[in-house]
Amino acid sequence: MTTTIDISGIGAVTGYGWGRNQLWDGLLSGKPAASLHAGYSTDGHDMAWLSRVPDGGLSSDGPTRSMRAMRAAVREAITDAKSRGWQPGRRVGLLHALVLPEIETWRAFYLEEGGQRRVRDYLALMPSTPVSMVMQEFGFHGPAMNVSAMCASGNAGMITAKMWMDCGIVDDVVFVSTDLSLTTENVAHFVKLGVAVIDSEPLDACRPFQEGSRGFAVGEASVAFVLTNQQTRGYAAMLGGAMTHDGYHVTSVDPARAHVDECVVAALENAHVHPEDIAFLNAHGPGTQQCDTAEAGVLDDLFDGRPGVYSVKPLTGHCQGAAAAVEIAAAALAYSHGVIPAAPRVAPGHRRLLDGPTPIHGGITLKTSLGMGGQNSAIVLSPPTQSA
């Protein structure tokens, strides 16, 4: 059995602030969420352009920034879904996508606390703890687990949620993707890898599918969705998806692109749509040469260059494990508001690259995410299939 699932609720904590409205307003402004932060001495640059989540949240949600952001995003998504007609089914599952959970707290544990904590405080380091706290807060008793596929984690979580629903394991899924990992060391190593740029404003450095792109600004986020096949006033529908692995290199995309293409073709087949049905490509689009080349090749070779293409990474930053979820939220909100919050073009680029906010009247979106190490993923989104 296969099902189409609707995104009936959205919650977001991003560099733009605490809430999905802050995310939406920030995207529509065309201004990056990044600001200058001190204390990131990298290659002689103490000040760094980062899309860092601002302080906030409830202290009662936990002692760490990551835990507070995750629970705030989940709570907002659930409240939003209920206002749109969703009622939790008997079996609500929880999926949490992440890559480097609680890295700030682990850093403090080793470097500042000498590896000594009260047992209760030590449990805050465990990736099971925020999941358990959410399940307790809402009285959910379906399966609950973490998923991780590097930058493709958001797509991986959506695909896993759909599998759960297809198999009848759950009635609904709350999916949240969290990455608040901008420690000095983390940022420095992404700069050394040659993919992160912290010494320039994002629109100067991150230009996906345009000339002069040098890479991405790094970001943070926690984004949550309520996924259901109930009749609700949903934002968007997920029709299907797929994943493959290059098996090629720990950081580089295989230039042959065989398994990227295979992933996209499989996602279309799983969603029961054809290449000519795709109107928009919401790209991974980090602004690196290898990813731009791969995704532009997919656009031109598999879709004959027809779909409009955009990436919101110049605006939100590359939110690592939460990147795909931020970008799914942008696509879903686009259907709801009737406008795609594309970043402004700043240089010559691909002829199908959207330039700033673009009106949308339906149409199917392919969302690609290429995670470090060869993690290829694609999901297919459309306007919501049902309305309450």
NUFINU-7823 format. One record per atom (N, C-alpha, C): residue number from 0; chain; y, x, z. Coordinates in steps of 0.05 Angstrom, whole numbers, m for minus. Atoms other than C-alpha are relative to their C-alpha. Example, Ala and Ser with C-alpha at 12.3 -4.5 7.8 and 13.67 -1.06 7.14 Angstrom:
2
0  A  m24  18  0
0  A  m90  246  156
0  A  24  18  0
1  A  m24  m16  m1
1  A  m21  273  143
1  A  22  m15  14
***
This chain:
388
0  A  m24  17  0
0  A  0  0  0
0  A  25  17  0
1  A  m25  m13  0
1  A  70  24  m16
1  A  22  m20  6
2  A  m22  17  m8
2  A  134  m4  12
2  A  27  12  m8
3  A  m27  m9  2
3  A  208  1  m1
3  A  13  m4  26
4  A  m12  2  m27
4  A  246  16  63
4  A  30  1  m3
5  A  m29  0  m1
5  A  318  1  77
5  A  11  16  23
6  A  m15  m13  m21
6  A  367  43  116
6  A  18  m22  11
7  A  m15  22  m11
7  A  393  m11  162
7  A  20  8  21
8  A  m19  m10  m20
8  A  432  32  211
8  A  4  29  m3
9  A  m7  m29  3
9  A  468  99  209
9  A  16  9  25
10  A  m16  m13  m21
10  A  493  144  265
10  A  5  28  m8
11  A  m6  m27  9
11  A  527  210  255
11  A  18  15  20
12  A  m17  m19  m15
12  A  556  269  294
12  A  2  25  m19
13  A  m3  m21  19
13  A  585  321  247
13  A  25  17  7
14  A  m25  m15  m4
14  A  641  372  241
14  A  25  m17  m2
15  A  m23  18  1
15  A  687  313  227
15  A  4  m15  26
16  A  m3  14  m26
16  A  673  283  296
16  A  m24  m16  6
17  A  22  16  m11
17  A  629  235  334
17  A  1  m28  m11
18  A  2  26  11
18  A  612  175  292
18  A  m2  0  m30
19  A  3  1  29
19  A  594  153  222
19  A  26  m6  m14
20  A  m26  5  12
20  A  665  128  210
20  A  16  25  m3
21  A  m13  m26  2
21  A  691  197  225
21  A  m11  16  m24
22  A  13  m13  23
22  A  641  225  174
22  A  11  m12  m26
23  A  m9  12  25
23  A  661  175  121
23  A  29  6  m6
24  A  m28  m6  4
24  A  735  183  131
24  A  5  29  m8
25  A  m3  m28  7
25  A  728  258  129
25  A  m8  6  m28
26  A  9  m4  27
26  A  688  257  65
26  A  20  m11  m20
27  A  m19  12  19
27  A  738  210  31
27  A  26  15  m1
28  A  m25  m15  m1
28  A  796  255  52
28  A  m1  23  m20
29  A  3  m23  17
29  A  768  310  7
29  A  7  26  13
30  A  m6  m24  m15
30  A  784  360  62
30  A  m25  9  16
31  A  24  m10  m14
31  A  729  404  91
31  A  2  m4  30
32  A  1  3  m29
32  A  707  393  163
32  A  4  27  14
33  A  m1  m27  m13
33  A  710  469  175
33  A  27  6  11
34  A  m24  m11  m11
34  A  762  501  218
34  A  m6  28  10
35  A  3  m28  m8
35  A  774  572  243
35  A  m9  1  29
36  A  11  m4  m27
36  A  734  594  304
36  A  0  30  6
37  A  0  m28  m8
37  A  742  659  342
37  A  m26  9  12
38  A  23  m11  m13
38  A  688  705  368
38  A  m24  3  m18
39  A  23  m4  19
39  A  645  711  305
39  A  5  26  m15
40  A  m5  m26  13
40  A  654  785  290
40  A  m23  6  m19
41  A  20  m5  21
41  A  618  793  224
41  A  14  15  m23
42  A  m12  m16  22
42  A  635  848  173
42  A  30  2  4
43  A  m28  m4  m5
43  A  702  858  207
43  A  16  m26  3
44  A  m14  26  m2
44  A  719  783  209
44  A  m6  m13  27
45  A  4  13  m26
45  A  728  757  280
45  A  4  m30  m2
46  A  m4  28  4
46  A  753  689  256
46  A  m18  m10  m23
47  A  19  10  19
47  A  703  646  219
47  A  6  m29  m7
48  A  m1  28  9
48  A  708  582  178
48  A  m27  m13  5
49  A  25  13  m7
49  A  655  537  209
49  A  4  m30  3
50  A  m1  29  m4
50  A  640  462  207
50  A  m16  m6  25
51  A  13  2  m26
51  A  623  461  280
51  A  5  m28  13
52  A  m3  26  m14
52  A  610  396  319
52  A  19  4  24
53  A  m18  m2  m22
53  A  668  386  367
53  A  m13  m9  26
54  A  10  9  m26
54  A  656  377  441
54  A  2  m30  3
55  A  0  29  m4
55  A  638  307  462
55  A  m27  m10  10
56  A  25  11  m9
56  A  582  260  480
56  A  0  m5  30
57  A  3  7  m28
57  A  557  237  548
57  A  m16  21  15
58  A  14  m20  m16
58  A  537  287  601
58  A  m27  m11  10
59  A  25  12  m8
59  A  483  237  622
59  A  m21  1  m21
60  A  19  m2  21
60  A  450  247  555
60  A  m15  27  0
61  A  14  m26  m1
61  A  430  318  573
61  A  20  22  3
62  A  m18  m22  m6
62  A  458  386  590
62  A  9  16  m24
63  A  m6  m17  24
63  A  463  413  518
63  A  15  m16  m21
64  A  m14  13  22
64  A  507  399  458
64  A  m20  m13  m19
65  A  19  11  19
65  A  446  388  415
65  A  m12  m26  10
66  A  12  25  m11
66  A  414  336  461
66  A  20  m23  0
67  A  m20  21  m1
67  A  479  298  470
67  A  7  m11  m28
68  A  m5  8  27
68  A  492  297  395
68  A  m23  m17  m11
69  A  24  15  10
69  A  421  274  379
69  A  m1  m28  11
70  A  2  27  m13
70  A  422  217  429
70  A  23  m18  m8
71  A  m23  16  9
71  A  492  195  408
71  A  m5  m11  m28
72  A  5  9  27
72  A  471  192  335
72  A  m21  m22  m1
73  A  21  20  m1
73  A  408  153  351
73  A  11  m27  11
74  A  m11  24  m13
74  A  445  104  396
74  A  19  m15  m20
75  A  m18  13  19
75  A  498  91  343
75  A  m16  m13  m23
76  A  16  11  21
76  A  446  80  289
76  A  m14  m26  8
77  A  14  24  m10
77  A  407  30  331
77  A  19  m23  5
78  A  m20  21  m4
78  A  469  m8  352
78  A  10  m11  m27
79  A  m9  8  27
79  A  492  m9  279
79  A  m22  m18  m13
80  A  21  15  12
80  A  424  m34  255
80  A  m3  m28  12
81  A  2  26  m14
81  A  422  m90  307
81  A  23  m18  m9
82  A  m23  17  9
82  A  491  m113  285
82  A  m4  m10  m29
83  A  6  8  28
83  A  463  m118  214
83  A  m25  m16  m2
84  A  22  18  1
84  A  405  m162  233
84  A  m27  11  7
85  A  26  m12  m6
85  A  351  m113  254
85  A  m9  m6  28
86  A  12  3  m26
86  A  305  m129  312
86  A  m24  19  1
87  A  23  m19  m1
87  A  257  m74  335
87  A  m26  m14  m1
88  A  27  10  1
88  A  186  m88  316
88  A  m17  9  24
89  A  17  m7  m22
89  A  127  m80  363
89  A  m5  30  1
90  A  6  m29  1
90  A  114  m8  339
90  A  23  14  m14
91  A  m22  m16  11
91  A  177  32  330
91  A  m6  30  4
92  A  6  m29  m1
92  A  164  105  313
92  A  26  16  0
93  A  m23  m18  0
93  A  212  163  323
93  A  m8  27  m13
94  A  2  m27  12
94  A  218  225  279
94  A  25  15  4
95  A  m23  m18  m4
95  A  263  283  296
95  A  m3  25  m17
96  A  1  m24  18
96  A  276  335  242
96  A  18  22  12
97  A  m15  m22  m12
97  A  299  403  266
97  A  m11  26  m10
98  A  9  m26  8
98  A  294  477  251
98  A  1  20  23
99  A  m3  m18  m23
99  A  322  517  309
99  A  11  m16  24
100  A  m10  18  m22
100  A  325  469  368
100  A  10  16  24
101  A  m11  m10  m25
101  A  368  486  428
101  A  4  30  m1
102  A  m3  m29  2
102  A  384  556  403
102  A  21  11  19
103  A  m21  m9  m19
103  A  447  560  445
103  A  m11  3  28
104  A  11  0  m26
104  A  408  543  507
104  A  m21  22  4
105  A  19  m22  m1
105  A  351  591  492
105  A  15  27  2
106  A  m16  m25  m1
106  A  404  645  481
106  A  10  5  29
107  A  m10  m2  m27
107  A  434  631  549
107  A  m23  6  20
108  A  23  m3  m17
108  A  365  628  581
108  A  m8  29  2
109  A  8  m28  1
109  A  348  699  559
109  A  22  19  7
110  A  m21  m20  m2
110  A  415  734  557
110  A  18  m3  25
111  A  m18  5  m23
111  A  453  702  615
111  A  m15  m7  25
112  A  14  10  m23
112  A  401  672  661
112  A  m24  17  8
113  A  23  m18  m6
113  A  349  727  659
113  A  m27  m14  m1
114  A  25  14  3
114  A  295  678  640
114  A  m8  m16  24
115  A  6  15  m25
115  A  300  640  706
115  A  16  m26  0
116  A  m12  27  m1
116  A  313  565  711
116  A  m17  m17  19
117  A  16  21  m13
117  A  294  506  753
117  A  m18  m13  m21
118  A  19  12  19
118  A  234  472  722
118  A  13  m23  m16
119  A  m12  22  13
119  A  274  410  706
119  A  19  9  m22
120  A  m19  m10  20
120  A  327  450  670
120  A  m15  15  m23
121  A  16  m14  20
121  A  274  491  634
121  A  m10  m21  m21
122  A  10  20  18
122  A  247  426  604
122  A  20  m8  m21
123  A  m21  6  20
123  A  313  416  568
123  A  m3  17  m25
124  A  5  m18  23
124  A  291  473  523
124  A  m22  m10  m19
125  A  23  9  15
125  A  230  436  499
125  A  8  m21  m22
126  A  m7  20  21
126  A  235  398  432
126  A  m11  m27  5
127  A  11  26  m7
127  A  194  342  462
127  A  18  m16  19
128  A  m15  13  m20
128  A  246  327  515
128  A  20  m21  m12
129  A  m18  20  11
129  A  301  293  473
129  A  m15  m23  m13
130  A  17  21  11
130  A  247  254  436
130  A  m10  m19  21
131  A  10  16  m22
131  A  217  230  501
131  A  22  m17  12
132  A  m22  15  m13
132  A  285  210  529
132  A  9  m23  m17
133  A  m7  22  17
133  A  301  168  468
133  A  m21  m23  2
134  A  21  20  m2
134  A  233  133  472
134  A  2  m16  27
135  A  m3  13  m26
135  A  245  118  546
135  A  24  m18  0
136  A  m24  16  0
136  A  316  93  535
136  A  m3  m27  m14
137  A  1  24  16
137  A  297  42  483
137  A  m27  m15  3
138  A  26  13  m4
138  A  226  25  506
138  A  m17  0  m25
139  A  17  m2  24
139  A  194  47  441
139  A  m27  13  7
140  A  27  m10  m6
140  A  119  62  440
140  A  m16  7  m25
141  A  14  m10  23
141  A  102  80  369
141  A  m3  30  0
142  A  2  m29  0
142  A  87  152  348
142  A  27  13  0
143  A  m25  m15  m2
143  A  140  203  362
143  A  m6  30  m3
144  A  6  m28  4
144  A  143  274  336
144  A  24  13  m14
145  A  m19  m16  14
145  A  185  330  307
145  A  m11  9  m27
146  A  8  m10  26
146  A  184  352  234
146  A  20  22  m8
147  A  m17  m23  7
147  A  211  416  203
147  A  m7  10  m28
148  A  4  m11  26
148  A  219  439  131
148  A  26  14  m9
149  A  m25  m15  6
149  A  281  484  134
149  A  21  m20  m9
150  A  m22  16  9
150  A  339  455  95
150  A  m9  m27  m12
151  A  11  24  11
151  A  293  402  66
151  A  m10  m19  22
152  A  11  16  m22
152  A  278  373  135
152  A  7  m29  0
153  A  m9  28  1
153  A  319  310  125
153  A  m17  m16  m20
154  A  17  13  19
154  A  281  292  62
154  A  m29  m2  10
155  A  28  0  m11
155  A  215  311  95
155  A  m3  m22  21
156  A  2  21  m20
156  A  230  264  152
156  A  0  m28  m12
157  A  m1  26  14
157  A  247  206  105
157  A  m27  m5  m13
158  A  25  3  13
158  A  183  218  66
158  A  m22  m6  21
159  A  20  5  m22
159  A  142  221  131
159  A  3  m29  10
160  A  m4  27  m10
160  A  174  156  155
160  A  m11  m21  m19
161  A  10  19  20
161  A  156  121  90
161  A  m31  1  0
162  A  29  m2  m2
162  A  84  147  96
162  A  m10  m17  24
163  A  7  15  m23
163  A  80  118  166
163  A  0  m30  m6
164  A  m3  28  6
164  A  104  51  141
164  A  m20  m9  m21
165  A  19  7  20
165  A  60  52  79
165  A  m28  m3  12
166  A  27  0  m12
166  A  m1  65  123
166  A  m3  m21  21
167  A  1  21  m21
167  A  17  9  172
167  A  m1  11  28
168  A  0  m12  m27
168  A  23  58  230
168  A  22  m11  17
169  A  m23  9  m14
169  A  91  31  249
169  A  12  m24  m14
170  A  m15  21  12
170  A  135  m29  238
170  A  28  10  m9
171  A  m27  m11  6
171  A  201  10  238
171  A  0  29  9
172  A  m3  m28  m8
172  A  223  82  244
172  A  29  6  6
173  A  m26  m12  m5
173  A  283  114  277
173  A  m4  29  m7
174  A  1  m28  9
174  A  294  180  242
174  A  26  14  6
175  A  m25  m15  m6
175  A  344  232  267
175  A  m5  30  m7
176  A  1  m28  8
176  A  358  302  241
176  A  22  15  14
177  A  m20  m14  m17
177  A  394  352  286
177  A  m1  30  m5
178  A  m3  m29  1
178  A  420  423  277
178  A  27  8  10
179  A  m24  m11  m12
179  A  472  451  324
179  A  m8  29  8
180  A  11  m27  m4
180  A  456  525  317
180  A  19  22  m8
181  A  m19  m21  9
181  A  520  563  301
181  A  6  20  22
182  A  m5  m23  m18
182  A  511  621  349
182  A  11  23  m16
183  A  m11  m24  14
183  A  545  687  332
183  A  m22  14  m16
184  A  21  m14  14
184  A  478  718  314
184  A  m10  m15  m24
185  A  10  16  22
185  A  455  661  270
185  A  19  1  m24
186  A  m20  m1  21
186  A  520  659  231
186  A  0  28  m14
187  A  m1  m27  11
187  A  520  735  223
187  A  m23  5  m19
188  A  23  m6  17
188  A  450  736  193
188  A  1  m16  m26
189  A  m3  15  25
189  A  465  681  142
189  A  21  14  m18
190  A  m19  m16  16
190  A  525  723  121
190  A  m14  25  m12
191  A  14  m24  10
191  A  480  785  115
191  A  m19  m7  m22
192  A  18  9  22
192  A  432  744  72
192  A  15  m4  m26
193  A  m16  3  24
193  A  490  736  24
193  A  4  m29  m9
194  A  m2  28  8
194  A  491  660  25
194  A  22  m15  15
195  A  m22  13  m15
195  A  542  641  79
195  A  26  15  m4
196  A  m26  m12  3
196  A  616  653  71
196  A  18  m11  23
197  A  m16  9  m23
197  A  660  652  133
197  A  29  10  m2
198  A  m26  m12  2
198  A  722  690  109
198  A  19  m14  m18
199  A  m17  15  18
199  A  750  637  62
199  A  m3  m30  7
200  A  2  29  m3
200  A  766  563  65
200  A  m23  m10  m18
201  A  24  9  15
201  A  704  524  41
201  A  5  m6  m29
202  A  m4  7  28
202  A  735  497  m23
202  A  6  25  m18
203  A  m4  m25  15
203  A  753  568  m43
203  A  m26  15  m4
204  A  25  m16  1
204  A  683  595  m30
204  A  m23  m16  m10
205  A  23  17  7
205  A  634  537  m39
205  A  7  m19  m23
206  A  m6  15  24
206  A  638  510  m109
206  A  m25  m7  m16
207  A  25  6  14
207  A  571  479  m128
207  A  5  m8  m29
208  A  0  6  29
208  A  561  477  m204
208  A  27  7  m13
209  A  m26  m9  11
209  A  629  511  m215
209  A  2  30  0
210  A  m4  m29  1
210  A  653  580  m232
210  A  12  10  26
211  A  m12  m14  m23
211  A  670  628  m176
211  A  m12  m8  27
212  A  12  7  m25
212  A  623  599  m123
212  A  m13  24  13
213  A  11  m23  m14
213  A  603  650  m70
213  A  m21  m8  21
214  A  19  8  m20
214  A  558  609  m24
214  A  11  m24  15
215  A  m8  24  m15
215  A  569  558  32
215  A  12  8  27
216  A  m8  m1  m28
216  A  605  548  97
216  A  m22  m12  17
217  A  21  11  m17
217  A  556  536  154
217  A  11  m22  17
218  A  m9  23  m15
218  A  558  471  191
218  A  m21  m9  20
219  A  18  12  m20
219  A  526  429  246
219  A  1  m30  m3
220  A  0  29  1
220  A  506  356  250
220  A  m25  m11  15
221  A  23  16  m7
221  A  460  304  279
221  A  5  m27  m12
222  A  m3  25  15
222  A  449  243  235
222  A  m26  m16  4
223  A  23  18  m6
223  A  404  183  250
223  A  0  m24  m18
224  A  3  24  16
224  A  377  125  210
224  A  m21  m19  14
225  A  21  19  m6
225  A  340  61  227
225  A  m12  m9  m27
226  A  14  5  25
226  A  288  50  172
226  A  m19  m24  5
227  A  15  24  m4
227  A  255  m18  163
227  A  m5  m14  m26
228  A  3  18  23
228  A  228  m68  113
228  A  7  m29  8
229  A  m10  26  m8
229  A  258  m126  152
229  A  24  m8  m18
230  A  m23  9  14
230  A  312  m168  119
230  A  25  6  17
231  A  m25  m7  m14
231  A  378  m136  142
231  A  22  5  m20
232  A  m22  m7  18
232  A  446  m121  114
232  A  0  31  m1
233  A  4  m29  1
233  A  424  m51  96
233  A  20  15  m16
234  A  m18  m18  15
234  A  462  8  67
234  A  m13  8  m27
235  A  14  m10  23
235  A  410  33  18
235  A  m29  m3  4
236  A  29  1  m1
236  A  337  32  1
236  A  m12  27  m9
237  A  16  m23  9
237  A  288  90  m4
237  A  m24  m10  m15
238  A  21  10  18
238  A  242  77  m63
238  A  m25  18  1
239  A  22  m18  0
239  A  199  139  m56
239  A  9  29  2
240  A  m7  m28  m2
240  A  197  215  m53
240  A  m24  17  m3
241  A  22  m19  3
241  A  156  278  m59
241  A  9  27  9
242  A  m6  m27  m8
242  A  151  350  m36
242  A  m20  19  m14
243  A  18  m21  9
243  A  122  414  m65
243  A  9  26  13
244  A  m7  m26  m10
244  A  124  488  m48
244  A  m3  20  m22
245  A  2  m20  20
245  A  140  546  m93
245  A  m22  20  4
246  A  19  m22  m5
246  A  94  595  m58
246  A  8  26  m14
247  A  m11  m21  16
247  A  139  648  m87
247  A  14  22  17
248  A  m16  m20  m15
248  A  187  682  m37
248  A  11  m13  25
249  A  m9  11  m26
249  A  213  674  34
249  A  28  m11  m1
250  A  m27  11  2
250  A  284  660  12
250  A  7  m10  m28
251  A  m9  5  27
251  A  289  656  m64
251  A  m15  m24  m13
252  A  12  21  17
252  A  276  597  m111
252  A  m14  13  m23
253  A  14  m10  23
253  A  224  611  m164
253  A  16  m6  m25
254  A  m17  6  23
254  A  266  619  m227
254  A  m15  m15  m22
255  A  15  15  20
255  A  209  589  m268
255  A  3  m30  4
256  A  m7  27  m7
256  A  225  524  m232
256  A  m23  m20  m3
257  A  22  18  6
257  A  156  495  m245
257  A  m5  m20  23
258  A  7  18  m22
258  A  145  467  m175
258  A  24  m17  9
259  A  m24  17  m4
259  A  217  442  m168
259  A  m2  m24  m19
260  A  2  22  20
260  A  207  402  m232
260  A  m23  m18  8
261  A  23  16  m8
261  A  138  379  m208
261  A  8  m19  23
262  A  m9  16  m23
262  A  170  354  m143
262  A  17  m24  m10
263  A  m18  21  10
263  A  224  314  m180
263  A  m17  m21  m16
264  A  17  19  16
264  A  173  283  m229
264  A  m17  m17  18
265  A  17  14  m18
265  A  127  265  m172
265  A  16  m21  16
266  A  m17  18  m15
266  A  185  233  m133
266  A  6  m25  m17
267  A  m5  23  18
267  A  202  189  m193
267  A  m24  m17  m3
268  A  24  15  2
268  A  130  169  m201
268  A  m6  m16  25
269  A  5  14  m25
269  A  123  152  m128
269  A  19  m23  4
270  A  m20  21  m2
270  A  186  110  m132
270  A  m2  m21  m22
271  A  4  18  22
271  A  163  76  m196
271  A  26  m4  m16
272  A  m24  0  18
272  A  226  95  m235
272  A  m4  21  m21
273  A  1  m19  22
273  A  238  133  m299
273  A  24  18  0
274  A  m23  m18  0
274  A  284  191  m313
274  A  26  m14  m9
275  A  m24  13  10
275  A  332  146  m352
275  A  12  m20  20
276  A  m11  18  m20
276  A  339  102  m290
276  A  19  14  20
277  A  m16  m15  m19
277  A  373  157  m250
277  A  29  2  m9
278  A  m28  0  6
278  A  448  149  m248
278  A  15  23  13
279  A  m14  m20  m15
279  A  467  202  m197
279  A  m20  20  12
280  A  15  m21  m14
280  A  440  268  m171
280  A  17  10  24
281  A  m12  m10  m25
281  A  460  280  m99
281  A  m14  26  6
282  A  13  m26  1
282  A  445  354  m101
282  A  m1  14  27
283  A  0  m19  m23
283  A  424  405  m49
283  A  27  15  m1
284  A  m26  m10  6
284  A  484  441  m79
284  A  13  18  20
285  A  m13  m17  m20
285  A  498  498  m30
285  A  20  19  m12
286  A  m19  m18  12
286  A  540  536  m81
286  A  m11  28  m4
287  A  12  m27  7
287  A  491  595  m88
287  A  m9  m1  m29
288  A  6  m2  28
288  A  476  619  m157
288  A  m28  m10  m6
289  A  27  8  7
289  A  401  609  m154
289  A  m5  m30  3
290  A  4  29  m3
290  A  404  537  m127
290  A  16  m15  m21
291  A  m15  13  22
291  A  459  518  m176
291  A  m15  1  m26
292  A  15  m4  25
292  A  418  546  m233
292  A  m24  m19  m1
293  A  24  17  m1
293  A  355  509  m211
293  A  7  m30  m3
294  A  m6  29  1
294  A  388  441  m200
294  A  14  m8  m26
295  A  m12  6  27
295  A  431  445  m263
295  A  m22  m1  m21
296  A  22  1  19
296  A  366  460  m300
296  A  m15  m26  2
297  A  13  26  m4
297  A  334  398  m270
297  A  16  m22  m14
298  A  m18  20  11
298  A  394  357  m290
298  A  m1  0  m31
299  A  m1  m2  29
299  A  396  382  m361
299  A  m27  m3  m14
300  A  26  0  14
300  A  322  389  m377
300  A  m16  m25  6
301  A  16  24  m7
301  A  290  330  m340
301  A  15  m26  m5
302  A  m16  25  2
302  A  348  281  m346
302  A  20  1  m24
303  A  m17  m3  23
303  A  382  305  m410
303  A  30  0  7
304  A  m28  m2  m8
304  A  446  317  m371
304  A  14  m26  4
305  A  m13  26  m1
305  A  459  243  m362
305  A  12  m7  28
306  A  m11  8  m26
306  A  467  232  m286
306  A  25  15  8
307  A  m21  m14  m14
307  A  531  247  m250
307  A  m11  16  23
308  A  10  m17  m22
308  A  520  304  m201
308  A  22  6  20
309  A  m19  m7  m21
309  A  554  319  m135
309  A  m14  12  24
310  A  9  m11  m25
310  A  546  357  m71
310  A  22  m3  21
311  A  m21  2  m20
311  A  582  345  m5
311  A  1  24  18
312  A  m1  m24  m17
312  A  568  414  24
312  A  27  14  1
313  A  m26  m12  m4
313  A  638  439  7
313  A  17  m14  21
314  A  m15  15  m20
314  A  662  385  55
314  A  m12  1  27
315  A  14  1  m26
315  A  610  380  110
315  A  m9  28  9
316  A  14  m25  m6
316  A  586  452  107
316  A  m30  m4  m4
317  A  29  1  2
317  A  513  469  101
317  A  m11  m3  28
318  A  8  6  m27
318  A  484  436  163
318  A  m29  7  5
319  A  27  m12  m4
319  A  417  473  157
319  A  m21  m22  2
320  A  22  20  m3
320  A  361  429  185
320  A  10  m28  m2
321  A  m11  27  2
321  A  407  368  185
321  A  14  m5  m27
322  A  m15  2  25
322  A  436  381  115
322  A  m8  m24  m17
323  A  9  23  17
323  A  394  331  76
323  A  7  m26  12
324  A  m7  25  m13
324  A  406  277  128
324  A  29  m7  m3
325  A  m29  5  5
325  A  482  285  123
325  A  4  m10  m28
326  A  m4  7  28
326  A  476  280  48
326  A  m12  m27  m7
327  A  11  27  3
327  A  431  219  51
327  A  19  m21  11
328  A  m19  19  m12
328  A  482  186  97
328  A  24  m4  m20
329  A  m22  2  19
329  A  537  202  45
329  A  m8  m19  m23
330  A  9  17  22
330  A  495  169  m10
330  A  m2  m29  9
331  A  4  27  m9
331  A  478  108  32
331  A  28  m13  5
332  A  m27  11  m5
332  A  551  98  54
332  A  14  m5  m26
333  A  m12  4  26
333  A  571  105  m19
333  A  m7  m27  m11
334  A  7  26  10
334  A  532  43  m37
334  A  14  m22  16
335  A  m13  20  m17
335  A  562  5  22
335  A  30  m3  m6
336  A  m29  0  4
336  A  634  25  6
336  A  8  m2  m29
337  A  m6  1  28
337  A  629  26  m70
337  A  14  24  m11
338  A  m13  m25  9
338  A  652  98  m77
338  A  m17  23  9
339  A  14  m25  m6
339  A  616  165  m80
339  A  21  20  11
340  A  m19  m18  m12
340  A  651  214  m33
340  A  m4  29  m10
341  A  5  m27  11
341  A  644  274  m80
341  A  23  18  8
342  A  m21  m20  m6
342  A  681  338  m65
342  A  17  4  m25
343  A  m18  m5  23
343  A  741  354  m110
343  A  m9  24  m16
344  A  4  m23  17
344  A  730  400  m169
344  A  23  19  3
345  A  m21  m20  m3
345  A  768  465  m162
345  A  m1  21  m21
346  A  3  m20  21
346  A  744  505  m222
346  A  m17  m12  m22
347  A  17  10  21
347  A  710  496  m289
347  A  m29  0  8
348  A  27  2  m9
348  A  639  473  m281
348  A  m16  m18  m18
349  A  18  17  15
349  A  582  428  m304
349  A  15  m25  m9
350  A  m15  22  11
350  A  607  373  m349
350  A  m5  m27  14
351  A  6  25  m14
351  A  573  319  m307
351  A  6  1  30
352  A  m8  m2  m28
352  A  601  343  m240
352  A  22  m20  6
353  A  m20  20  m8
353  A  639  287  m206
353  A  23  15  14
354  A  m24  m12  m10
354  A  710  302  m185
354  A  13  m18  20
355  A  m12  16  m21
355  A  730  272  m118
355  A  m13  m28  1
356  A  11  27  m3
356  A  717  200  m96
356  A  m3  m15  m27
357  A  7  12  25
357  A  684  163  m153
357  A  m12  m28  4
358  A  11  27  m4
358  A  672  87  m158
358  A  m29  m1  m8
359  A  28  4  6
359  A  600  66  m157
359  A  m6  m29  0
360  A  8  28  2
360  A  571  0  m179
360  A  m31  m1  m3
361  A  29  m1  1
361  A  497  4  m161
361  A  m9  27  m12
362  A  12  m24  11
362  A  452  54  m196
362  A  m18  14  20
363  A  20  m14  m16
363  A  395  97  m171
363  A  8  29  3
364  A  m7  m28  m7
364  A  406  164  m137
364  A  m24  17  6
365  A  20  m20  m7
365  A  360  224  m136
365  A  13  19  19
366  A  m9  m19  m20
366  A  370  266  m73
366  A  m19  23  2
367  A  17  m24  m1
367  A  343  336  m79
367  A  9  18  23
368  A  m5  m20  m20
368  A  338  388  m24
368  A  m20  23  m3
369  A  17  m24  4
369  A  311  459  m33
369  A  2  17  25
370  A  0  m14  m25
370  A  293  489  34
370  A  m8  29  m4
371  A  6  m28  1
371  A  290  564  46
371  A  m30  4  2
372  A  28  m6  0
372  A  222  593  32
372  A  m16  m15  m20
373  A  14  14  21
373  A  205  548  m26
373  A  m6  m29  5
374  A  4  28  m7
374  A  209  479  6
374  A  15  m18  m19
375  A  m13  18  20
375  A  223  431  m52
375  A  m4  m29  9
376  A  2  28  m7
376  A  238  359  m37
376  A  19  m17  m16
377  A  m17  19  15
377  A  266  298  m72
377  A  m7  m28  10
378  A  5  28  m7
378  A  275  225  m51
378  A  18  m16  m19
379  A  m14  18  18
379  A  299  166  m92
379  A  12  m23  16
380  A  m15  20  m15
380  A  352  119  m64
380  A  12  m20  m20
381  A  m13  21  16
381  A  380  53  m90
381  A  17  m17  18
382  A  m12  21  m18
382  A  425  m3  m65
382  A  m21  m14  16
383  A  20  13  m17
383  A  391  m42  m10
383  A  m15  m22  m15
384  A  17  20  14
384  A  334  m86  m33
384  A  2  m28  11
385  A  m1  26  m14
385  A  346  m142  17
385  A  26  m3  14
386  A  m24  6  m17
386  A  403  m176  54
386  A  m6  m23  17
387  A  5  21  m19
387  A  402  m219  115
387  A  16  m25  m7
***
